[in-house]
Amino acid sequence: MVDTGRKLNLRSKIVYSITFTMLLIAFIVILAVSHRFKVVMVVTGSMEPSIMTNSLSILDKCSIDDIKTNDIVMYRSRHGYSVTHRVVKIARDGDKVELYTKGDNNRHIDRHPVTEDNLIGKVVKTHNGIAKYISVDMKVNSILDFGTVVVLICVMTFILGVEVILITKGIRYIKKGIKNKSTVR
Protein backbone atom coordinates (compact mmCIF):
# COMPACT_ATOMS: atom_id res chain seq x y z
CA MET A 1 0.00 0.00 0.00
CA VAL A 2 2.91 2.36 0.68
CA ASP A 3 4.23 1.84 -2.86
CA THR A 4 0.89 2.99 -4.33
CA GLY A 5 1.07 6.23 -2.37
CA ARG A 6 4.63 6.81 -3.57
CA LYS A 7 3.62 6.01 -7.12
CA LEU A 8 0.75 8.54 -7.03
CA ASN A 9 3.04 11.13 -5.50
CA LEU A 10 5.65 10.48 -8.19
CA ARG A 11 2.94 10.61 -10.89
CA SER A 12 1.74 13.98 -9.59
CA LYS A 13 5.29 15.32 -9.60
CA ILE A 14 5.75 14.17 -13.18
CA VAL A 15 2.45 15.76 -14.28
CA TYR A 16 3.31 19.05 -12.56
CA SER A 17 6.83 19.00 -14.04
CA ILE A 18 5.51 18.39 -17.55
CA THR A 19 2.88 21.13 -17.14
CA PHE A 20 5.46 23.60 -15.85
CA THR A 21 7.85 22.74 -18.70
CA MET A 22 5.10 23.19 -21.30
CA LEU A 23 4.15 26.58 -19.85
CA LEU A 24 7.80 27.65 -19.78
CA ILE A 25 8.27 26.61 -23.42
CA ALA A 26 5.02 28.39 -24.39
CA PHE A 27 6.22 31.54 -22.60
CA ILE A 28 9.56 31.48 -24.45
CA VAL A 29 7.82 30.90 -27.80
CA ILE A 30 5.42 33.77 -27.07
CA LEU A 31 8.31 36.10 -26.32
CA ALA A 32 10.11 35.10 -29.50
CA VAL A 33 7.11 35.08 -31.82
CA SER A 34 4.89 37.88 -30.49
CA HIS A 35 7.41 40.55 -31.40
CA ARG A 36 7.35 39.53 -35.06
CA PHE A 37 3.93 37.96 -35.76
CA LYS A 38 0.37 38.93 -34.92
CA VAL A 39 -2.98 37.32 -35.54
CA VAL A 40 -5.18 39.83 -37.35
CA MET A 41 -8.81 39.91 -38.36
CA VAL A 42 -9.94 41.57 -41.57
CA VAL A 43 -13.29 43.22 -40.89
CA THR A 44 -14.25 44.50 -44.36
CA GLY A 45 -14.95 42.88 -47.71
CA SER A 46 -12.36 44.86 -49.68
CA MET A 47 -10.13 41.79 -50.15
CA GLU A 48 -12.83 39.23 -50.95
CA PRO A 49 -12.63 36.52 -52.21
CA SER A 50 -8.91 36.23 -51.26
CA ILE A 51 -9.53 37.27 -47.65
CA MET A 52 -13.13 37.00 -46.47
CA THR A 53 -14.72 39.41 -44.00
CA ASN A 54 -13.93 38.35 -40.40
CA SER A 55 -11.25 35.89 -41.47
CA LEU A 56 -8.11 35.43 -39.40
CA SER A 57 -4.66 36.01 -40.88
CA ILE A 58 -1.12 35.81 -39.57
CA LEU A 59 0.75 39.07 -40.04
CA ASP A 60 4.55 39.27 -40.25
CA LYS A 61 5.70 42.64 -38.89
CA CYS A 62 8.48 42.88 -41.46
CA SER A 63 10.35 45.79 -42.98
CA ILE A 64 8.99 47.62 -46.04
CA ASP A 65 12.05 46.33 -47.92
CA ASP A 66 10.72 42.76 -47.53
CA ILE A 67 7.50 43.58 -49.41
CA LYS A 68 7.07 42.57 -53.06
CA THR A 69 4.41 43.40 -55.64
CA ASN A 70 1.31 41.20 -55.13
CA ASP A 71 1.96 40.77 -51.38
CA ILE A 72 -0.96 41.55 -49.09
CA VAL A 73 -0.07 44.11 -46.45
CA MET A 74 -1.76 45.70 -43.48
CA TYR A 75 -1.16 49.38 -42.82
CA ARG A 76 -2.51 52.15 -40.61
CA SER A 77 -4.62 54.64 -42.62
CA ARG A 78 -4.48 58.39 -42.01
CA HIS A 79 -7.69 57.99 -39.99
CA GLY A 80 -6.14 55.35 -37.72
CA TYR A 81 -7.86 52.28 -39.19
CA SER A 82 -6.05 49.08 -40.07
CA VAL A 83 -6.34 48.46 -43.82
CA THR A 84 -5.47 45.16 -45.50
CA HIS A 85 -4.83 45.48 -49.26
CA ARG A 86 -2.67 44.02 -52.01
CA VAL A 87 0.49 45.80 -53.21
CA VAL A 88 0.05 46.66 -56.90
CA LYS A 89 3.09 48.90 -57.36
CA ILE A 90 6.31 49.72 -55.50
CA ALA A 91 8.06 53.05 -55.97
CA ARG A 92 11.67 53.36 -54.78
CA ASP A 93 13.56 56.64 -54.59
CA GLY A 94 16.88 56.07 -52.87
CA ASP A 95 16.10 54.91 -49.32
CA LYS A 96 12.44 55.94 -49.59
CA VAL A 97 9.97 53.19 -50.51
CA GLU A 98 6.27 53.72 -51.22
CA LEU A 99 3.77 50.92 -51.67
CA TYR A 100 0.67 51.49 -53.77
CA THR A 101 -2.16 49.22 -52.69
CA LYS A 102 -5.63 48.22 -53.77
CA GLY A 103 -8.29 45.99 -52.30
CA ASP A 104 -9.05 43.01 -54.58
CA ASN A 105 -12.74 43.94 -54.40
CA ASN A 106 -12.14 47.69 -54.97
CA ARG A 107 -12.16 49.51 -58.32
CA HIS A 108 -9.37 52.01 -57.67
CA ILE A 109 -5.89 52.11 -56.17
CA ASP A 110 -5.76 53.58 -52.65
CA ARG A 111 -5.24 57.36 -52.56
CA HIS A 112 -2.23 57.46 -50.27
CA PRO A 113 0.83 55.23 -50.59
CA VAL A 114 2.03 53.07 -47.71
CA THR A 115 5.37 54.04 -46.18
CA GLU A 116 7.60 52.47 -43.53
CA ASP A 117 5.90 54.74 -40.97
CA ASN A 118 2.39 53.33 -41.42
CA LEU A 119 3.18 49.75 -42.52
CA ILE A 120 2.04 47.22 -39.92
CA GLY A 121 3.18 44.11 -41.79
CA LYS A 122 2.66 41.49 -44.47
CA VAL A 123 -0.05 38.81 -44.43
CA VAL A 124 1.67 35.43 -44.57
CA LYS A 125 -1.27 33.08 -43.99
CA THR A 126 -5.05 33.45 -44.01
CA HIS A 127 -7.76 31.18 -42.63
CA ASN A 128 -11.07 32.02 -44.28
CA GLY A 129 -12.92 29.03 -42.79
CA ILE A 130 -13.52 30.76 -39.47
CA ALA A 131 -15.10 33.84 -41.08
CA LYS A 132 -18.60 32.34 -41.22
CA TYR A 133 -18.59 31.75 -37.46
CA ILE A 134 -17.46 35.22 -36.39
CA SER A 135 -19.41 38.45 -36.45
CA VAL A 136 -17.42 41.52 -35.48
CA ASP A 137 -18.47 45.17 -35.26
CA MET A 138 -16.50 47.33 -37.73
CA LYS A 139 -15.32 49.60 -34.90
CA VAL A 140 -13.41 46.79 -33.21
CA ASN A 141 -9.65 47.08 -33.55
CA SER A 142 -8.64 44.46 -36.10
CA ILE A 143 -5.36 43.40 -34.45
CA LEU A 144 -5.52 40.62 -31.88
CA ASP A 145 -2.33 40.13 -29.95
CA PHE A 146 -1.03 36.64 -30.77
CA GLY A 147 0.84 36.43 -27.49
CA THR A 148 -2.31 37.17 -25.52
CA VAL A 149 -4.23 34.44 -27.34
CA VAL A 150 -1.48 31.87 -26.70
CA VAL A 151 -1.14 32.86 -23.03
CA LEU A 152 -4.90 32.55 -22.53
CA ILE A 153 -4.90 29.11 -24.14
CA CYS A 154 -1.94 28.01 -21.97
CA VAL A 155 -3.55 29.33 -18.78
CA MET A 156 -6.87 27.68 -19.64
CA THR A 157 -5.07 24.40 -20.40
CA PHE A 158 -3.13 24.61 -17.13
CA ILE A 159 -6.31 25.30 -15.12
CA LEU A 160 -8.09 22.45 -16.89
CA GLY A 161 -5.15 20.11 -16.16
CA VAL A 162 -5.09 21.06 -12.48
CA GLU A 163 -8.86 20.54 -12.26
CA VAL A 164 -8.59 17.09 -13.87
CA ILE A 165 -5.84 16.16 -11.41
CA LEU A 166 -7.88 17.39 -8.43
CA ILE A 167 -11.04 15.63 -9.61
CA THR A 168 -9.07 12.40 -10.20
CA LYS A 169 -7.53 12.61 -6.72
CA GLY A 170 -10.97 13.34 -5.24
CA ILE A 171 -12.50 10.30 -6.95
CA ARG A 172 -9.62 8.10 -5.75
CA TYR A 173 -10.03 9.45 -2.20
CA ILE A 174 -13.77 8.74 -2.26
CA LYS A 175 -13.23 5.23 -3.68
CA LYS A 176 -10.57 4.58 -1.05
CA GLY A 177 -12.93 5.79 1.68
CA ILE A 178 -15.77 3.58 0.39
CA LYS A 179 -13.41 0.58 0.19
CA ASN A 180 -12.18 1.18 3.78
CA LYS A 181 -15.77 1.50 5.12
CA SER A 182 -16.82 -1.75 3.44
CA THR A 183 -13.86 -3.64 4.93
CA VAL A 184 -14.53 -2.24 8.44
CA ARG A 185 -18.08 -3.63 8.59
Secondary structure as UniProt FT lines:
FT   HELIX           2..34
FT   TURN            35..36
FT   STRAND          37..42
FT   TURN            46..50
FT   TURN            53..54
FT   STRAND          55..60
FT   HELIX           64..66
FT   TURN            69..70
FT   STRAND          72..76
FT   TURN            78..79
FT   STRAND          82..93
FT   TURN            94..95
FT   STRAND          96..102
FT   TURN            104..105
FT   TURN            116..118
FT   STRAND          119..127
FT   HELIX           128..133
FT   TURN            138..139
FT   STRAND          143..144
FT   HELIX           146..184
//
